[in-house]
Amino acid sequence: MRTDIFARLDREPEPPKIEVPRMTRTRLALFGGTSAFYLAIVVAVLLSTWLVTLDWKIMLFRPYQQWPELHAFLDYYVVLGQRGPTAVMVAAWLGWRSWRQHTLRPLLSLGAALLLLNVTVGSVKLGLGRLGPHYATQVGSAELFAGGDIFPSGHTANAVVTWGILAYLATTPRARRYLSALSAVVALGVGLTTVYLGTHWLSDVLLGWAAGLLILLALPWCEPVIAVAEARILALRDRLREQLRARRRLVPSLPVASGGPVPLFPPRPAGAEEPVRETVGAGSGRGAAGRAPGRPAAPLAAPRPHHPAHHAHAGHHAVRSERGPVGPAGSRRPPHSRPATGG
């Protein structure tokens, strides 16, 4: 039976040499161009230019009514842009990669990207306060500063970041190209789906694409912080392991104190019955013949050492070894018994 097909599931013996992306000239040029596009979209909406007019035309066209047969499928497809489900799926994959490659960088990169996404996109949403198409109040208006929170589109930006982080962390150029194309298609589809469902303006989606791409392009600046965080977490883990090993070594090395207290009555094993004891005293009228069946005989008193003075009373008292045990009342003979006479 072949077992080499499961070799990829094992941890790699040595951490692979992962090439950390750097802020190259190409990346800087893309970052600058995307930032200019981002500012142009914001200015066009603030000035209520042709972009706002296009938003209203698409909204009044109502794509969800023009193609109702796509509504059921796109309701599920838009989940690929929701923060919770996508973060859980991507974190599970990156967690397995972190365990296999002996590094926390994939998970820490995802955490840094989501933190940047929440700070940047959330602040712009709350600052501009734009209302969505379903809550618009005036035709042709940009609906800004009205208490909304849809500009830029959070679904679109989240789809760009969560699926694009897979391409960012790819270890080979070929995998990076394929994952970049896949994440671009998913993010493009999620953004257009929100326009189809009428939950976002087209300008919201354009700004969401730009916001997510800016976060991915800025991640190389966060790599030093990620490296420091990884080193501190691993050092804390090693310290906790050493403390746990030290405690385990101390437990079996503790000596048992000699001459310690010994229990008078050792514990009985589980299930053992307690023996029945019979008390023989002044009020007991049963001897060896009258003892209840199944009960043990009462123990006899130990004989006292022999003394010559005892011979003087040999004719009046029974032999000491024939006497019964001393009862509570002081008598050594059970009641209703006759004393034995001497020879």
DOFIDO-252046 format. One record per residue (C-alpha): residue number from 1; residue in three letters; x, y, z negated. Coordinates in steps of 0.2 Angstrom, whole numbers, padded with zeros to 4 digits. Example, Ala and Ser with C-alpha at 12.3 -4.5 7.8 and 13.67 -1.06 7.14 Angstrom:
<rs>
n->1&res->ALA&X->0062&Y->-0022&Z->-0039
n->2&res->SER&X->0068&Y->-0005&Z->-0036
</rs>
This chain:
<rs>
n->1&res->MET&X->0000&Y->0000&Z->0000
n->2&res->ARG&X->0007&Y->0017&Z->0005
n->3&res->THR&X->0008&Y->0030&Z->-0008
n->4&res->ASP&X->0018&Y->0043&Z->0001
n->5&res->ILE&X->0002&Y->0052&Z->0007
n->6&res->PHE&X->0000&Y->0058&Z->-0011
n->7&res->ALA&X->0018&Y->0065&Z->-0012
n->8&res->ARG&X->0012&Y->0083&Z->-0008
n->9&res->LEU&X->0001&Y->0082&Z->-0024
n->10&res->ASP&X->0016&Y->0081&Z->-0035
n->11&res->ARG&X->0026&Y->0096&Z->-0042
n->12&res->GLU&X->0041&Y->0100&Z->-0032
n->13&res->PRO&X->0057&Y->0096&Z->-0042
n->14&res->GLU&X->0065&Y->0113&Z->-0040
n->15&res->PRO&X->0056&Y->0130&Z->-0037
n->16&res->PRO&X->0056&Y->0134&Z->-0019
n->17&res->LYS&X->0065&Y->0149&Z->-0013
n->18&res->ILE&X->0051&Y->0161&Z->-0010
n->19&res->GLU&X->0054&Y->0177&Z->0001
n->20&res->VAL&X->0046&Y->0191&Z->-0008
n->21&res->PRO&X->0039&Y->0204&Z->0005
n->22&res->ARG&X->0048&Y->0221&Z->0005
n->23&res->MET&X->0042&Y->0238&Z->0010
n->24&res->THR&X->0050&Y->0238&Z->0027
n->25&res->ARG&X->0049&Y->0252&Z->0040
n->26&res->THR&X->0035&Y->0243&Z->0049
n->27&res->ARG&X->0025&Y->0241&Z->0033
n->28&res->LEU&X->0028&Y->0260&Z->0029
n->29&res->ALA&X->0021&Y->0265&Z->0046
n->30&res->LEU&X->0006&Y->0254&Z->0044
n->31&res->PHE&X->0003&Y->0261&Z->0027
n->32&res->GLY&X->0004&Y->0279&Z->0033
n->33&res->GLY&X->-0007&Y->0276&Z->0048
n->34&res->THR&X->-0020&Y->0267&Z->0037
n->35&res->SER&X->-0020&Y->0282&Z->0024
n->36&res->ALA&X->-0023&Y->0294&Z->0038
n->37&res->PHE&X->-0038&Y->0284&Z->0044
n->38&res->TYR&X->-0044&Y->0283&Z->0026
n->39&res->LEU&X->-0043&Y->0302&Z->0024
n->40&res->ALA&X->-0051&Y->0305&Z->0041
n->41&res->ILE&X->-0067&Y->0294&Z->0037
n->42&res->VAL&X->-0069&Y->0303&Z->0020
n->43&res->VAL&X->-0068&Y->0320&Z->0028
n->44&res->ALA&X->-0080&Y->0315&Z->0042
n->45&res->VAL&X->-0093&Y->0310&Z->0030
n->46&res->LEU&X->-0090&Y->0325&Z->0019
n->47&res->LEU&X->-0093&Y->0337&Z->0034
n->48&res->SER&X->-0108&Y->0327&Z->0040
n->49&res->THR&X->-0100&Y->0325&Z->0057
n->50&res->TRP&X->-0105&Y->0313&Z->0072
n->51&res->LEU&X->-0100&Y->0298&Z->0060
n->52&res->VAL&X->-0115&Y->0302&Z->0049
n->53&res->THR&X->-0126&Y->0304&Z->0064
n->54&res->LEU&X->-0121&Y->0286&Z->0070
n->55&res->ASP&X->-0124&Y->0280&Z->0052
n->56&res->TRP&X->-0142&Y->0285&Z->0053
n->57&res->LYS&X->-0145&Y->0279&Z->0071
n->58&res->ILE&X->-0139&Y->0261&Z->0066
n->59&res->MET&X->-0150&Y->0262&Z->0050
n->60&res->LEU&X->-0165&Y->0267&Z->0060
n->61&res->PHE&X->-0162&Y->0254&Z->0073
n->62&res->ARG&X->-0164&Y->0241&Z->0059
n->63&res->PRO&X->-0153&Y->0226&Z->0065
n->64&res->TYR&X->-0161&Y->0214&Z->0053
n->65&res->GLN&X->-0178&Y->0217&Z->0062
n->66&res->GLN&X->-0170&Y->0215&Z->0079
n->67&res->TRP&X->-0162&Y->0198&Z->0075
n->68&res->PRO&X->-0172&Y->0191&Z->0061
n->69&res->GLU&X->-0166&Y->0173&Z->0065
n->70&res->LEU&X->-0149&Y->0178&Z->0059
n->71&res->HIS&X->-0155&Y->0184&Z->0042
n->72&res->ALA&X->-0155&Y->0167&Z->0033
n->73&res->PHE&X->-0137&Y->0163&Z->0038
n->74&res->LEU&X->-0130&Y->0180&Z->0035
n->75&res->ASP&X->-0137&Y->0181&Z->0017
n->76&res->TYR&X->-0125&Y->0166&Z->0013
n->77&res->TYR&X->-0111&Y->0173&Z->0023
n->78&res->VAL&X->-0110&Y->0189&Z->0014
n->79&res->VAL&X->-0106&Y->0180&Z->-0002
n->80&res->LEU&X->-0088&Y->0178&Z->0005
n->81&res->GLY&X->-0086&Y->0197&Z->0000
n->82&res->GLN&X->-0093&Y->0196&Z->-0017
n->83&res->ARG&X->-0080&Y->0198&Z->-0031
n->84&res->GLY&X->-0085&Y->0183&Z->-0042
n->85&res->PRO&X->-0086&Y->0168&Z->-0031
n->86&res->THR&X->-0071&Y->0174&Z->-0020
n->87&res->ALA&X->-0060&Y->0177&Z->-0034
n->88&res->VAL&X->-0064&Y->0160&Z->-0042
n->89&res->MET&X->-0060&Y->0151&Z->-0026
n->90&res->VAL&X->-0044&Y->0160&Z->-0022
n->91&res->ALA&X->-0038&Y->0159&Z->-0040
n->92&res->ALA&X->-0041&Y->0140&Z->-0040
n->93&res->TRP&X->-0030&Y->0138&Z->-0025
n->94&res->LEU&X->-0016&Y->0150&Z->-0031
n->95&res->GLY&X->-0016&Y->0142&Z->-0048
n->96&res->TRP&X->-0012&Y->0125&Z->-0040
n->97&res->ARG&X->0002&Y->0133&Z->-0030
n->98&res->SER&X->0008&Y->0141&Z->-0046
n->99&res->TRP&X->0009&Y->0125&Z->-0055
n->100&res->ARG&X->0017&Y->0116&Z->-0040
n->101&res->GLN&X->0030&Y->0129&Z->-0037
n->102&res->HIS&X->0035&Y->0132&Z->-0055
n->103&res->THR&X->0031&Y->0151&Z->-0054
n->104&res->LEU&X->0017&Y->0163&Z->-0059
n->105&res->ARG&X->0019&Y->0175&Z->-0045
n->106&res->PRO&X->0004&Y->0169&Z->-0034
n->107&res->LEU&X->-0008&Y->0172&Z->-0049
n->108&res->LEU&X->0000&Y->0188&Z->-0055
n->109&res->SER&X->0000&Y->0195&Z->-0037
n->110&res->LEU&X->-0019&Y->0191&Z->-0036
n->111&res->GLY&X->-0022&Y->0200&Z->-0053
n->112&res->ALA&X->-0012&Y->0215&Z->-0047
n->113&res->ALA&X->-0022&Y->0216&Z->-0031
n->114&res->LEU&X->-0039&Y->0215&Z->-0039
n->115&res->LEU&X->-0033&Y->0228&Z->-0052
n->116&res->LEU&X->-0029&Y->0240&Z->-0039
n->117&res->LEU&X->-0045&Y->0237&Z->-0030
n->118&res->ASN&X->-0055&Y->0240&Z->-0045
n->119&res->VAL&X->-0046&Y->0256&Z->-0049
n->120&res->THR&X->-0045&Y->0264&Z->-0032
n->121&res->VAL&X->-0062&Y->0259&Z->-0024
n->122&res->GLY&X->-0071&Y->0261&Z->-0040
n->123&res->SER&X->-0065&Y->0278&Z->-0043
n->124&res->VAL&X->-0070&Y->0284&Z->-0025
n->125&res->LYS&X->-0087&Y->0276&Z->-0027
n->126&res->LEU&X->-0091&Y->0285&Z->-0043
n->127&res->GLY&X->-0083&Y->0301&Z->-0037
n->128&res->LEU&X->-0093&Y->0303&Z->-0021
n->129&res->GLY&X->-0109&Y->0295&Z->-0027
n->130&res->ARG&X->-0116&Y->0291&Z->-0010
n->131&res->LEU&X->-0133&Y->0283&Z->-0009
n->132&res->GLY&X->-0136&Y->0268&Z->0002
n->133&res->PRO&X->-0148&Y->0266&Z->0018
n->134&res->HIS&X->-0162&Y->0259&Z->0008
n->135&res->TYR&X->-0162&Y->0274&Z->-0005
n->136&res->ALA&X->-0159&Y->0288&Z->0007
n->137&res->THR&X->-0169&Y->0303&Z->0005
n->138&res->GLN&X->-0166&Y->0315&Z->0019
n->139&res->VAL&X->-0164&Y->0310&Z->0038
n->140&res->GLY&X->-0147&Y->0316&Z->0044
n->141&res->SER&X->-0139&Y->0319&Z->0027
n->142&res->ALA&X->-0123&Y->0311&Z->0021
n->143&res->GLU&X->-0132&Y->0307&Z->0004
n->144&res->LEU&X->-0116&Y->0311&Z->-0006
n->145&res->PHE&X->-0116&Y->0316&Z->-0025
n->146&res->ALA&X->-0133&Y->0308&Z->-0028
n->147&res->GLY&X->-0128&Y->0295&Z->-0040
n->148&res->GLY&X->-0125&Y->0281&Z->-0028
n->149&res->ASP&X->-0110&Y->0269&Z->-0028
n->150&res->ILE&X->-0108&Y->0262&Z->-0010
n->151&res->PHE&X->-0094&Y->0272&Z->-0002
n->152&res->PRO&X->-0083&Y->0263&Z->0002
n->153&res->SER&X->-0090&Y->0246&Z->0004
n->154&res->GLY&X->-0085&Y->0235&Z->-0011
n->155&res->HIS&X->-0089&Y->0219&Z->-0001
n->156&res->THR&X->-0078&Y->0224&Z->0013
n->157&res->ALA&X->-0063&Y->0229&Z->0003
n->158&res->ASN&X->-0065&Y->0214&Z->-0008
n->159&res->ALA&X->-0065&Y->0202&Z->0007
n->160&res->VAL&X->-0050&Y->0211&Z->0014
n->161&res->VAL&X->-0040&Y->0209&Z->-0002
n->162&res->THR&X->-0045&Y->0192&Z->-0008
n->163&res->TRP&X->-0043&Y->0183&Z->0008
n->164&res->GLY&X->-0028&Y->0194&Z->0014
n->165&res->ILE&X->-0018&Y->0189&Z->-0002
n->166&res->LEU&X->-0017&Y->0171&Z->0005
n->167&res->ALA&X->-0008&Y->0178&Z->0020
n->168&res->TYR&X->0003&Y->0190&Z->0009
n->169&res->LEU&X->0009&Y->0175&Z->-0001
n->170&res->ALA&X->0012&Y->0163&Z->0014
n->171&res->THR&X->0029&Y->0155&Z->0013
n->172&res->THR&X->0031&Y->0153&Z->0032
n->173&res->PRO&X->0029&Y->0165&Z->0046
n->174&res->ARG&X->0017&Y->0153&Z->0055
n->175&res->ALA&X->0006&Y->0151&Z->0040
n->176&res->ARG&X->0006&Y->0170&Z->0038
n->177&res->ARG&X->0000&Y->0173&Z->0056
n->178&res->TYR&X->-0014&Y->0161&Z->0055
n->179&res->LEU&X->-0020&Y->0166&Z->0038
n->180&res->SER&X->-0019&Y->0185&Z->0043
n->181&res->ALA&X->-0030&Y->0181&Z->0058
n->182&res->LEU&X->-0042&Y->0171&Z->0047
n->183&res->SER&X->-0044&Y->0184&Z->0034
n->184&res->ALA&X->-0046&Y->0198&Z->0047
n->185&res->VAL&X->-0061&Y->0188&Z->0055
n->186&res->VAL&X->-0069&Y->0185&Z->0038
n->187&res->ALA&X->-0067&Y->0203&Z->0032
n->188&res->LEU&X->-0074&Y->0209&Z->0049
n->189&res->GLY&X->-0089&Y->0198&Z->0048
n->190&res->VAL&X->-0093&Y->0203&Z->0030
n->191&res->GLY&X->-0092&Y->0221&Z->0034
n->192&res->LEU&X->-0104&Y->0219&Z->0049
n->193&res->THR&X->-0115&Y->0208&Z->0039
n->194&res->THR&X->-0118&Y->0222&Z->0026
n->195&res->VAL&X->-0123&Y->0234&Z->0040
n->196&res->TYR&X->-0135&Y->0221&Z->0048
n->197&res->LEU&X->-0143&Y->0219&Z->0031
n->198&res->GLY&X->-0145&Y->0237&Z->0029
n->199&res->THR&X->-0135&Y->0238&Z->0012
n->200&res->HIS&X->-0121&Y->0249&Z->0019
n->201&res->TRP&X->-0118&Y->0263&Z->0031
n->202&res->LEU&X->-0106&Y->0260&Z->0045
n->203&res->SER&X->-0094&Y->0273&Z->0038
n->204&res->ASP&X->-0094&Y->0263&Z->0021
n->205&res->VAL&X->-0088&Y->0248&Z->0030
n->206&res->LEU&X->-0074&Y->0257&Z->0039
n->207&res->LEU&X->-0068&Y->0265&Z->0023
n->208&res->GLY&X->-0069&Y->0248&Z->0015
n->209&res->TRP&X->-0058&Y->0240&Z->0028
n->210&res->ALA&X->-0045&Y->0254&Z->0026
n->211&res->ALA&X->-0046&Y->0253&Z->0007
n->212&res->GLY&X->-0042&Y->0234&Z->0006
n->213&res->LEU&X->-0028&Y->0235&Z->0019
n->214&res->LEU&X->-0020&Y->0249&Z->0009
n->215&res->ILE&X->-0019&Y->0238&Z->-0006
n->216&res->LEU&X->-0011&Y->0224&Z->0003
n->217&res->LEU&X->0001&Y->0235&Z->0011
n->218&res->ALA&X->0006&Y->0243&Z->-0006
n->219&res->LEU&X->0009&Y->0226&Z->-0015
n->220&res->PRO&X->0028&Y->0226&Z->-0012
n->221&res->TRP&X->0029&Y->0241&Z->-0023
n->222&res->CYS&X->0021&Y->0230&Z->-0037
n->223&res->GLU&X->0033&Y->0216&Z->-0035
n->224&res->PRO&X->0046&Y->0222&Z->-0048
n->225&res->VAL&X->0032&Y->0224&Z->-0061
n->226&res->ILE&X->0026&Y->0206&Z->-0057
n->227&res->ALA&X->0043&Y->0199&Z->-0059
n->228&res->VAL&X->0045&Y->0207&Z->-0076
n->229&res->ALA&X->0028&Y->0201&Z->-0082
n->230&res->GLU&X->0032&Y->0183&Z->-0076
n->231&res->ALA&X->0048&Y->0183&Z->-0085
n->232&res->ARG&X->0040&Y->0189&Z->-0101
n->233&res->ILE&X->0026&Y->0176&Z->-0100
n->234&res->LEU&X->0038&Y->0162&Z->-0097
n->235&res->ALA&X->0049&Y->0167&Z->-0111
n->236&res->LEU&X->0034&Y->0167&Z->-0123
n->237&res->ARG&X->0029&Y->0150&Z->-0116
n->238&res->ASP&X->0047&Y->0143&Z->-0120
n->239&res->ARG&X->0046&Y->0151&Z->-0137
n->240&res->LEU&X->0030&Y->0143&Z->-0142
n->241&res->ARG&X->0036&Y->0126&Z->-0135
n->242&res->GLU&X->0052&Y->0127&Z->-0146
n->243&res->GLN&X->0041&Y->0131&Z->-0162
n->244&res->LEU&X->0029&Y->0117&Z->-0158
n->245&res->ARG&X->0044&Y->0105&Z->-0156
n->246&res->ALA&X->0052&Y->0111&Z->-0172
n->247&res->ARG&X->0036&Y->0107&Z->-0182
n->248&res->ARG&X->0035&Y->0090&Z->-0174
n->249&res->ARG&X->0053&Y->0086&Z->-0180
n->250&res->LEU&X->0049&Y->0092&Z->-0198
n->251&res->VAL&X->0034&Y->0081&Z->-0201
n->252&res->PRO&X->0042&Y->0064&Z->-0201
n->253&res->SER&X->0058&Y->0070&Z->-0210
n->254&res->LEU&X->0049&Y->0075&Z->-0226
n->255&res->PRO&X->0054&Y->0062&Z->-0239
n->256&res->VAL&X->0042&Y->0053&Z->-0251
n->257&res->ALA&X->0046&Y->0058&Z->-0269
n->258&res->SER&X->0051&Y->0043&Z->-0279
n->259&res->GLY&X->0043&Y->0040&Z->-0296
n->260&res->GLY&X->0028&Y->0049&Z->-0291
n->261&res->PRO&X->0011&Y->0045&Z->-0299
n->262&res->VAL&X->0004&Y->0028&Z->-0295
n->263&res->PRO&X->-0015&Y->0026&Z->-0295
n->264&res->LEU&X->-0022&Y->0015&Z->-0309
n->265&res->PHE&X->-0036&Y->0008&Z->-0298
n->266&res->PRO&X->-0030&Y->0006&Z->-0280
n->267&res->PRO&X->-0044&Y->0010&Z->-0267
n->268&res->ARG&X->-0054&Y->-0006&Z->-0261
n->269&res->PRO&X->-0054&Y->-0010&Z->-0243
n->270&res->ALA&X->-0070&Y->-0004&Z->-0234
n->271&res->GLY&X->-0084&Y->-0017&Z->-0235
n->272&res->ALA&X->-0078&Y->-0025&Z->-0251
n->273&res->GLU&X->-0091&Y->-0027&Z->-0265
n->274&res->GLU&X->-0088&Y->-0021&Z->-0282
n->275&res->PRO&X->-0086&Y->-0036&Z->-0295
n->276&res->VAL&X->-0100&Y->-0037&Z->-0308
n->277&res->ARG&X->-0093&Y->-0035&Z->-0326
n->278&res->GLU&X->-0102&Y->-0042&Z->-0341
n->279&res->THR&X->-0100&Y->-0034&Z->-0358
n->280&res->VAL&X->-0099&Y->-0045&Z->-0373
n->281&res->GLY&X->-0104&Y->-0036&Z->-0389
n->282&res->ALA&X->-0114&Y->-0037&Z->-0405
n->283&res->GLY&X->-0130&Y->-0038&Z->-0396
n->284&res->SER&X->-0126&Y->-0051&Z->-0383
n->285&res->GLY&X->-0134&Y->-0068&Z->-0386
n->286&res->ARG&X->-0127&Y->-0077&Z->-0371
n->287&res->GLY&X->-0111&Y->-0088&Z->-0372
n->288&res->ALA&X->-0102&Y->-0097&Z->-0359
n->289&res->ALA&X->-0117&Y->-0108&Z->-0356
n->290&res->GLY&X->-0130&Y->-0094&Z->-0356
n->291&res->ARG&X->-0120&Y->-0083&Z->-0344
n->292&res->ALA&X->-0130&Y->-0078&Z->-0329
n->293&res->PRO&X->-0126&Y->-0088&Z->-0313
n->294&res->GLY&X->-0114&Y->-0080&Z->-0301
n->295&res->ARG&X->-0105&Y->-0069&Z->-0314
n->296&res->PRO&X->-0087&Y->-0071&Z->-0320
n->297&res->ALA&X->-0084&Y->-0076&Z->-0338
n->298&res->ALA&X->-0078&Y->-0062&Z->-0350
n->299&res->PRO&X->-0060&Y->-0062&Z->-0353
n->300&res->LEU&X->-0054&Y->-0069&Z->-0370
n->301&res->ALA&X->-0043&Y->-0059&Z->-0382
n->302&res->ALA&X->-0025&Y->-0062&Z->-0382
n->303&res->PRO&X->-0019&Y->-0072&Z->-0397
n->304&res->ARG&X->-0009&Y->-0063&Z->-0410
n->305&res->PRO&X->0008&Y->-0069&Z->-0415
n->306&res->HIS&X->0008&Y->-0083&Z->-0428
n->307&res->HIS&X->0012&Y->-0078&Z->-0446
n->308&res->PRO&X->0014&Y->-0090&Z->-0462
n->309&res->ALA&X->0001&Y->-0080&Z->-0472
n->310&res->HIS&X->-0012&Y->-0086&Z->-0461
n->311&res->HIS&X->-0011&Y->-0104&Z->-0467
n->312&res->ALA&X->-0019&Y->-0099&Z->-0484
n->313&res->HIS&X->-0035&Y->-0095&Z->-0475
n->314&res->ALA&X->-0035&Y->-0110&Z->-0463
n->315&res->GLY&X->-0049&Y->-0119&Z->-0472
n->316&res->HIS&X->-0061&Y->-0105&Z->-0472
n->317&res->HIS&X->-0059&Y->-0098&Z->-0455
n->318&res->ALA&X->-0059&Y->-0104&Z->-0437
n->319&res->VAL&X->-0043&Y->-0105&Z->-0428
n->320&res->ARG&X->-0039&Y->-0088&Z->-0420
n->321&res->SER&X->-0038&Y->-0095&Z->-0403
n->322&res->GLU&X->-0056&Y->-0102&Z->-0404
n->323&res->ARG&X->-0063&Y->-0086&Z->-0409
n->324&res->GLY&X->-0073&Y->-0075&Z->-0396
n->325&res->PRO&X->-0068&Y->-0058&Z->-0391
n->326&res->VAL&X->-0071&Y->-0043&Z->-0403
n->327&res->GLY&X->-0087&Y->-0034&Z->-0400
n->328&res->PRO&X->-0092&Y->-0016&Z->-0402
n->329&res->ALA&X->-0098&Y->-0020&Z->-0420
n->330&res->GLY&X->-0082&Y->-0028&Z->-0425
n->331&res->SER&X->-0087&Y->-0046&Z->-0426
n->332&res->ARG&X->-0077&Y->-0059&Z->-0416
n->333&res->ARG&X->-0091&Y->-0071&Z->-0415
n->334&res->PRO&X->-0107&Y->-0069&Z->-0405
n->335&res->PRO&X->-0123&Y->-0068&Z->-0415
n->336&res->HIS&X->-0132&Y->-0084&Z->-0421
n->337&res->SER&X->-0117&Y->-0094&Z->-0421
n->338&res->ARG&X->-0110&Y->-0105&Z->-0435
n->339&res->PRO&X->-0093&Y->-0104&Z->-0441
n->340&res->ALA&X->-0082&Y->-0119&Z->-0438
n->341&res->THR&X->-0076&Y->-0128&Z->-0454
n->342&res->GLY&X->-0059&Y->-0134&Z->-0457
n->343&res->GLY&X->-0054&Y->-0152&Z->-0456
</rs>
